[in-house]
Amino acid sequence: MEKIQILVVDDHTLFRRGLISILEQDDQFVVVGEAGDSISAIKLAESLKPNIILLDNHLPGATGVQSLPDLFAVAPDVVVLMLTVSESEDDLALALQRGALGYLLKTSEKDDLLNGIKRAFNGESVISPEMTSKLISAFKSNQIKSDNEIKDQISNLSPRELETVCLIAKGCSNKEIARSLNIAETTVKIHVQHILRKLNLSSRVQVAVFASAEGLCANPK
């Protein structure tokens, strides 16, 4: 089994070492590096090309959220999961807008953290349950579209794209969506691209929140 290569970024040495110890208890993970600030994190991301970056927000110098564009510039394929104490709606919204695939709180249970990393590696969006209502609130506060504009966007979705939206809302990965709809995974990726364009959204997380906010999938399959 391919090991998930992780870069841990946190300015608290004791927390960072404790986290690494927890990660190394799972045979599926290998910690390839650790950093205590955003500058070191960017250098390591460029040289190590990890699969996952666990990124604290409160870092000396540039915050984790502020460093996201630079991290993706040097490691475009990396998956970033915020792991922070911040329950700020603004931090959450900005992190997801800038490309983070998940937002986990440091109060998360061990198993939830480990499973969340695995899910993110498989392309799923991961949000701590405590942040879900704030995510919906942040999404709605950024929406200035009229009801008619929203209806027009939804009507532009094909039946298959709407099915895909509901499966994304359920938390399914591309592989799981392909299996459920009996289509190729490459076709799923095309559907997702079309959905993002038609809804004027930038991430799967935003698609899931949009579906929830608009009641598109009361009973997602």
C-alpha positions as CSV (number, residue, x, y, z in Angstrom):
1,M,0.0,0.0,0.0
2,E,1.3,3.5,-0.9
3,K,2.2,5.4,2.1
4,I,0.7,8.9,2.5
5,Q,3.6,11.4,2.9
6,I,2.9,14.2,5.3
7,L,4.5,17.5,6.1
8,V,3.6,18.8,9.6
9,V,3.6,22.6,10.0
10,D,3.1,24.0,13.5
11,D,5.0,26.5,15.6
12,H,4.5,24.6,18.9
13,T,7.3,22.1,19.1
14,L,5.6,19.9,21.7
15,F,2.3,19.7,19.8
16,R,4.2,19.1,16.6
17,R,6.2,16.2,18.0
18,G,3.1,14.8,19.7
19,L,1.2,14.9,16.4
20,I,4.0,13.2,14.6
21,S,4.1,10.5,17.2
22,I,0.3,9.9,16.6
23,L,0.7,9.9,12.8
24,E,3.6,7.4,12.9
25,Q,1.4,4.9,14.8
26,D,-0.5,4.4,11.5
27,D,1.3,2.3,9.0
28,Q,-0.3,4.2,6.1
29,F,1.4,7.4,7.1
30,V,5.0,8.6,6.8
31,V,6.0,12.0,8.1
32,V,8.6,13.3,5.6
33,G,9.2,16.7,7.3
34,E,8.2,19.3,9.9
35,A,8.3,23.0,10.1
36,G,7.6,25.7,12.6
37,D,6.9,28.7,10.3
38,S,5.5,29.4,6.8
39,I,8.9,30.1,5.2
40,S,10.3,26.8,6.2
41,A,7.1,25.1,5.2
42,I,7.3,26.5,1.7
43,K,10.9,25.4,1.3
44,L,10.1,21.9,2.5
45,A,7.0,21.6,0.4
46,E,9.0,22.5,-2.7
47,S,11.8,20.0,-2.0
48,L,9.8,17.1,-0.4
49,K,6.6,17.3,-2.5
50,P,4.5,15.7,0.2
51,N,1.0,14.3,-0.4
52,I,-0.5,16.1,2.6
53,I,0.4,19.2,4.5
54,L,-1.1,19.6,8.0
55,L,-1.0,23.3,8.4
56,D,-1.6,25.4,11.6
57,N,-2.9,28.9,11.0
58,H,-1.2,30.8,13.8
59,L,2.4,30.8,12.6
60,P,5.1,33.4,13.1
61,G,5.3,35.7,10.2
62,A,2.8,34.8,7.5
63,T,-0.2,32.8,8.9
64,G,-1.0,29.4,7.5
65,V,-3.9,30.8,5.5
66,Q,-1.7,33.6,4.1
67,S,0.9,31.1,3.0
68,L,-1.5,28.9,1.0
69,P,-0.9,30.5,-2.4
70,D,2.9,30.1,-2.0
71,L,2.5,26.5,-0.9
72,F,0.5,25.7,-4.0
73,A,2.9,27.6,-6.2
74,V,5.8,25.3,-5.2
75,A,3.6,22.1,-4.8
76,P,0.5,22.4,-7.0
77,D,-0.7,18.8,-6.3
78,V,-0.4,18.9,-2.5
79,V,-3.5,18.5,-0.3
80,V,-3.6,21.0,2.5
81,L,-5.6,20.4,5.7
82,M,-5.7,23.2,8.2
83,L,-5.2,21.9,11.7
84,T,-5.8,24.8,14.1
85,V,-7.5,26.1,17.2
86,S,-9.1,28.9,15.3
87,E,-12.9,28.6,15.0
88,S,-13.1,31.9,13.1
89,E,-15.6,31.9,10.3
90,D,-13.3,34.3,8.3
91,D,-10.3,31.9,8.7
92,L,-12.4,29.0,7.6
93,A,-13.8,30.8,4.6
94,L,-10.5,32.2,3.4
95,A,-8.7,28.9,3.9
96,L,-11.2,27.1,1.6
97,Q,-11.2,29.9,-0.9
98,R,-7.5,29.7,-1.2
99,G,-7.5,25.9,-1.8
100,A,-7.4,24.1,1.5
101,L,-9.3,20.8,1.1
102,G,-10.2,20.6,4.8
103,Y,-10.4,22.5,8.1
104,L,-9.9,20.4,11.3
105,L,-9.7,21.6,14.8
106,K,-6.9,20.6,17.2
107,T,-9.6,19.3,19.5
108,S,-10.5,16.6,17.0
109,E,-10.4,13.0,18.3
110,K,-7.4,11.0,17.2
111,D,-9.4,8.6,15.0
112,D,-11.3,11.5,13.4
113,L,-8.0,13.1,12.5
114,L,-6.4,10.0,11.1
115,N,-9.5,9.1,9.1
116,G,-9.8,12.7,7.9
117,I,-6.3,12.6,6.5
118,K,-7.1,9.4,4.6
119,R,-10.3,10.8,3.2
120,A,-8.6,14.0,2.1
121,F,-5.9,11.9,0.4
122,N,-8.7,10.3,-1.6
123,G,-10.1,13.6,-2.7
124,E,-12.8,14.2,-0.1
125,S,-13.3,17.5,1.7
126,V,-13.0,17.3,5.5
127,I,-14.5,19.8,7.9
128,S,-14.7,19.5,11.7
129,P,-18.4,19.0,12.6
130,E,-18.1,22.1,14.9
131,M,-17.4,24.2,11.9
132,T,-20.2,23.1,9.6
133,S,-22.7,25.7,10.6
134,K,-20.0,28.4,10.3
135,L,-19.1,27.1,6.9
136,I,-22.7,27.5,5.7
137,S,-22.9,31.0,7.3
138,A,-19.7,32.0,5.7
139,F,-20.9,30.7,2.3
140,K,-24.2,32.6,2.6
141,S,-22.6,35.8,3.7
142,N,-20.5,35.8,0.5
143,Q,-23.5,35.2,-1.8
144,I,-24.9,38.3,-3.3
145,K,-26.8,36.6,-6.1
146,S,-30.5,37.0,-6.4
147,D,-32.9,34.0,-6.1
148,N,-33.4,34.1,-9.9
149,E,-29.6,33.9,-10.5
150,I,-29.3,30.9,-8.2
151,K,-32.3,29.2,-9.9
152,D,-30.7,29.9,-13.3
153,Q,-27.4,28.3,-12.2
154,I,-29.2,25.2,-10.8
155,S,-31.2,24.9,-14.0
156,N,-28.0,24.8,-16.0
157,L,-26.9,21.6,-14.3
158,S,-27.6,18.4,-16.3
159,P,-29.4,15.5,-14.4
160,R,-26.1,13.7,-14.2
161,E,-24.3,16.8,-12.9
162,L,-27.0,17.2,-10.2
163,E,-26.5,13.6,-9.2
164,T,-22.8,14.3,-8.9
165,V,-23.5,17.4,-6.8
166,C,-25.5,15.3,-4.4
167,L,-22.8,12.7,-4.1
168,I,-20.2,15.4,-3.4
169,A,-22.5,16.7,-0.7
170,K,-22.6,13.3,0.8
171,G,-18.8,13.4,1.0
172,C,-18.0,10.9,-1.8
173,S,-14.7,10.8,-3.6
174,N,-14.4,10.8,-7.4
175,K,-13.8,7.1,-7.3
176,E,-16.9,6.5,-5.2
177,I,-19.0,8.8,-7.5
178,A,-17.8,6.9,-10.5
179,R,-18.8,3.6,-8.9
180,S,-22.2,4.8,-7.8
181,L,-23.0,6.3,-11.3
182,N,-21.3,3.5,-13.2
183,I,-19.1,5.9,-15.2
184,A,-15.4,6.4,-15.6
185,E,-13.5,8.4,-12.9
186,T,-12.2,10.7,-15.7
187,T,-15.8,11.5,-16.6
188,V,-16.5,12.4,-13.0
189,K,-13.7,14.9,-13.1
190,I,-15.2,16.5,-16.2
191,H,-18.6,16.7,-14.4
192,V,-17.0,18.3,-11.4
193,Q,-15.2,20.9,-13.6
194,H,-18.5,21.7,-15.3
195,I,-20.3,22.0,-12.0
196,L,-17.7,24.4,-10.6
197,R,-18.0,26.6,-13.7
198,K,-21.8,26.6,-13.9
199,L,-22.2,27.4,-10.2
200,N,-19.3,29.8,-10.2
201,L,-17.6,28.0,-7.3
202,S,-14.0,27.1,-6.7
203,S,-13.9,23.9,-4.7
204,R,-15.8,20.7,-3.8
205,V,-16.4,22.1,-0.3
206,Q,-18.2,25.1,-1.7
207,V,-20.3,22.7,-3.9
208,A,-21.3,20.7,-0.8
209,V,-22.2,23.8,1.1
210,F,-24.2,25.2,-1.9
211,A,-26.1,22.0,-2.1
212,S,-26.9,22.2,1.6
213,A,-27.8,25.9,1.6
214,E,-30.1,25.5,-1.4
215,G,-31.7,22.2,-0.3
216,L,-30.7,20.5,-3.5
217,C,-30.2,17.1,-2.0
218,A,-32.6,16.4,0.8
219,N,-31.9,12.7,0.4
220,P,-28.5,12.5,-1.4
221,K,-27.9,9.0,-2.8
